[in-house]
Amino acid sequence: MINGQMVDNPKLIKRGMLDNVLEQFNTAADQIKLNPNIRKILSITNTEIIINFPVRMDNGDVEIFTGYRVQHNNALGPYKGGLRYHPTVDIDAARALAMWMTWKTSLAGLPYGGAKGGIQIDPAKYSKAELERITRRFTFALGENIGPEHDIPAPDVNTNDQTMAWIADTYMSTKSTSERSKNQHVVTGKPVGSGGLEGRDRATGYGVFLTIKFWTEKKGSSLKNKKFIVQGFGNVGYWAAHFLEKEGAKMVGVQDAFGSIQNENGIRVEDLLNYNKANNGSIVNFPEANALGSADFFGIDCDIFIPAALGNQITKDNANLIKASLIAEGANGPTDVEGEKILLSRGVAIIPDIMCNSGGVIGSYFEWLQNRNGELWHLDDILTKLEKTLGSTFRKVTDYSEENRVDMRTAAFSIAIERIEKAYTLRGIFP
Ligand code: NAD
């Protein structure tokens, strides 16, 4: 159960994500008085690909899978965005997530547009060999709909560097011998040693941590002894918690797909990671914490709440339970429009997803440049560059928010959309 809803009913969990992103877009479009023609263009997606493809299972049977890739907008550069393997993946989820990517890449000042996709699947039900065949066959079916200068996928929920390595290898294998190595940057988030960037694994969580740190410092405080809770203990949730703990903050609650745990004296991040690995990716029954109900998780006494799982988790049903004074959106679209209104009216600050978790796509951009230019970048330089880029975005967003008296999400969206509007204004509409 999550938020009183059955987790195995995906329709309940992701309801309204597309409505939310469109409402967020329209609020910012009103704020900047967006040209009505450009509003029309940005309200819909450019391309939507739905592919049904067969894969042979370990027992010899053939199963049919459905994969999606939605390309929202490429006015600023090639489409960019993750691939998610989850039962909630469908065309509306992919549309919403693709739109968020367009605003995210624009806000970060990257030469990219926005896309998202994935496969409607519960990967826990398949063997590694089956997941490899599913990934390779999906990549083959996508064909030239992805490409290093056209649309560049990356990891998202339930996909990782291994998934990206399979995609890169499959895509490159379809090219002639002399062209193969030029196509390594068809995906980012690859393993280090196979074209991947040092530190790409932690880039999103590090960025989440940095935006929290910037916010705390702006308020004249520090992270020392601050209490935080995390929803989702995967790539983003773990790394954000890792860096927060290093800075003196204390993790007092965690929720994942299987349950919730709490310890007001603190849960040691690395201990939970080791337990999670040994326990098939679940935090349930961690010995140094108490179990609690999923609704109670939202009411844990803390300063900072990091939603780092799925969309639409903070809603009108639980927004009033939240004790934190800061929400840092590691996930994409974790707060729905109604939930956000309640939080803002209570004076809770929200660092919006398109800024908070943008460390991932900024890291992806570094990886893409590294591959494209035949370079090898080093971890220290990468983290320094990431901090510089995020710091500059953070200042832009908080300045805009204060000058225009709007919340941080409207500020971030406004900056992002203005950049795309400018590109359209300069180049015009063909023919
Ligand atoms: P992941 O697959 O590594 O981890 C997901 C975690 O969420 C797991 O701990 C899982 O148990 C938990 N979870 C799943 N369903 C849940 C539910 N119903 N309730 C509570 N917890 C649940 O995924 P990730 O890469 O860490 O991505 C997490 C979020 O961050 C997603 O919204 C994703 O779009 C966003 N994001 C990821 C990246 C990235 O680089 N990986 C970048 C930007 C944004």
Residues whose N, C-alpha, C, O or C-beta is under 5 A from the ligand:
A	BS01	NAD	I2 P155 D156 V157 N158 T204 Q231 G232 F233 G234 N235 V236 G237 Q255 D256 A257 G281 A308 A309 L310 G330 A331 N332 N357 G360
